Amino acid sequence: MRNVVFLIGIIFLIVGCKAKKNATISATKSSTYNYVKSTLQLSDKEMHQPLYTFITEWYGVPYKYGECSKNGVDCSGFVNLLYQKVYHKTLERKSEDIFHKQCKKIKHSEVKEGDLVFFKIESKEITHVGVYLKNDKFVHASTKKGVIISDLNEPYFQKYFYAFGRVK
């Protein structure tokens, strides 16, 4: 009888810990959902589109050069995963190759949700890529903050901005 009570106690402890962990994950997803929604001024209906569902799931994943998983992702890896899951297209692995081999350069006045944003950060080559969302906001894997939404009007991004591109 003592063993049965002991086993029941362990089961409750495990179930309780798992429920607490799931509640924490749900709270984190909820706060990320609300942050993305308010930052981009989206409705709940818009938030359930595949693009924003994907962003919410990946938001905050840390940056890791050459990686492409929820443990860490670099900018072109993130854009590639997003394009595979949301648009069912496979892109080149390097930002430079995506732009030169798969994109048509477009003007700021033509840019729309899902187009790509390219940067030359302290280089003569394209070194960074993100996905344009709306209102000059884009999602990307930042080396310091991981997957985040940034504003093209920030001085840093204005300084290094290179071009908008539309996947052919």
Buried (B, 14 or more C-beta within 10 A) or exposed (E): EEEEEEEEEEEEEEEEEEEEEEEEEEEEEEEBBEBBBEBBEBEEEEBEEEBBBBBBBBBBBBBBEEBBEEEBBBBBBBBBBBBEBBBEEEBBBBBBBBBBEBBEEBEEEEBEBBBBBBBBBEEEEBBBBBBBBEEBBBBBBBBEEBBBBBEBEEEEBEEBBBBBBBBE
